[in-house]
């Protein structure tokens, strides 16, 4: 871990560097805040993305955030607690993305695709941006249900609302398809998850997601 700590210390030249490097992952703050918990989370995120959750120690995080180890423990009692805070920030960002879709003027298929991209596209981009990023979304069993549970409920409710609106204007016919609204949402989400299979980059994922969404929606007519 000596080399890890040396590398981590080199990366404390400024929060602007951390923010710039992490620009591909909207989970980080703007790098300009004086809020210590936010700066600590940014430092932890940067290290987790480079070295993984398991290889990063609380001492590494304290050094990268340029705070005393005792100060770090004032805000986060353990690495698991810090991990949970990062997961909550990720969930909040995705929920914001999902909510933003409602403010856009989109046709039926576009609105459903935008919702899928707001969550699944964001997660794919996040996970594919680092070989260790999946550790933040993968071991969800260690996280309380209220971390990602409300997000999933909001996401499914938004998809259900979009499908019901589509039914009103004749774009889908759930009765003819023999599905309830919940079954239709389940089918759409399950199919959409297949977009990540074999996708080598974000463009490939987006293209697959678009094709899957359109094929699934047109099968509901």
N, C-alpha and C positions, 0 to 999 in steps of 0.2 A: 504493500500500500504506500511505500515511501514515494515511488515514482508517481503514483496517483495523486498524492498530496502536493508534490512539487508542481505537477501539471495543473492541479486545481488552483494553486496560489498564483500561477502565471495568468490565470483567467480572471483574476480580480482587478485587473487594470481599470475597470469601470463598468458600471451597469449598462452604459450605452453599447459596449461591445457585446455583452450578453444578450441584450434586446435585439441587436442587429443579427447576431448569429441565429437566434431563435425565431426570427421573423416568419419562418415557414410554419411555425407552430404557435397559433394565436393564444395558446394557453398562458404564455408569459405576460407579465405586466408591461407597461410602456417604458420601463427602465428609468423613469424620472421620479418615481415616488420615493418619499423619505420614510415610508411605512416599513419598519423593520421586518414584520412577518412576511410582507410581500417580497422584500428583497431576499429574505431567507428562502422562500419558496422558489424564486427565480433561480437562485444558486443551486438549490437541490435539484430542480428540474434539469438544469444544464448538466449537472453531474450524472443524474440518472440516465439522461439521453446518451452521454458519452461512455459511461462505465457500467450502467445497470444499477438497479436498486440494491441488489445483494452486495455488490462490491463497494458501494459507497457508504462510508461511515458518517456518523454525526460530526465527528471531528473534521472530516473532509468538508462537510457542508458549512461548518462554522468558519473554516479558513477561506472557503470560496466566497462566503457572504461578508467576510471581513468583520466578523463579530466574535466575541469571546464565547467559548463553549458554554459557559454558565448562562450567558445571555440567550443563546439558542434554546437551552432547556427551559428558560422562562416562558417562551412562546410555544414550544413543542416538547412534550415530556419524553417522546420517543420517536424513533424513525417511522414506526407504524402510524403514529398520530400525524406526523408531517406528511406521510404518504396519503393518508385520508384527506388532509387539507388540499393536496394537489388534485386528488380525484374529484373532490367537490368543485374545485375551480374548473376542471375539465367539463364536468356535468353542467355547470352553470353556463359555460361558453356554448356548449351544444344547444342547451335550452334557448339561449338568446338567438342562436341561428335559426332554430325551429320557429320561434315566435316572429322573427323578422319576415318569414315567408308570407305571413298573413297581411303584411303591409304592401306587398308587391301585387301588381295587376298582371295576373297570369291566367292563361286558359286552363282547362281541367287537367290535361296531361302534364302541362308544365308545372302546375302547382304541386301535383303528386311527386313528380320528379324532384322538384326543388326541396320538398320535405325530406325525401330519401337522401338527397345530397347533403342536406343540412346536418344530418346525423351520421349516416353511414359513410358519406364521402369525407366528412371531417375526420372521422375515426381512421379511415384508411390512410388519409394523408398523414395523420399523426403517427400511426404505427409504422408506416413505410419510411418515415423520415429518420428513423433511428433503429438500429438492430435491437435496442433495449426498450424502446417506447412501449412495446406490448406489455411490459411488466406493469405499466400503470393501469391498463384496461383489462389485463388477463386475470390476475388473481383476485377477482372481485369477491370471492368467498370470504376474504378477510375483512371486507368492508361492510358497514351497517347497511341494511336494506334502504335506508333513506338517502343514500348517496346517489345511486343511479336509478332507484325505483321511481321517484317522482318524474325524472326525465323520461323514462320509458313510457310511463303513463301519459305524459303530455304529448309525446311523439305519436303514440298510437291514437290518442284522441284527435290529434290534428289530422292524421291520415283518415280516420273514420269520418271526420267532418268533410274532408275533401271528397271522399267517395260518395257520401250522402248528397253533397252538392252536385256531383256528377250524375247521380241517379235522377235528381230533379230535372236536369236539362237533357236527359236521355243519352248520356255518354256511357253509362253502365246500367245493367239490369240485374241486380243481385238476386231477385226472385227467380228469374229465368236461369241464372247460373246455379241456383239451389244453395245459395250461401247466405248466412246471416252477416251483418256488418262486421262482427268480430272475426268470423271465419274469413271474410274477405281481407281484412287487415292482416290476419295471420298468414294467409297465402301470399300476399304482396310482400310482406317483410321477409318471409322465408325465401322467396324467390330472389329478392333484392340482395340478400346476403351472399348469394351465389356469384355476384359480380366480382368479388375479391379472388375467386378461384382462378389462378393462372394469370391474374392481372399483374403485369410487370412494373407498371407505373400509374400515376394518377390519371393520365389521359386514357390509358387502357381501361382502368376501373370505371371512369365516367362513361366511356362509350358502352361498356358492357351493362352498366346500370341503366342507361337510357334505353337500350334494346330490351332488357328484361322488363322494365317498368311498362313500356309500351305494349309488349307482347302480353303481359299479364292483364293489363287494363282492357285491352281489346278482347281478351278472352272472357271478360265479364259482361260483354254486351249481349 
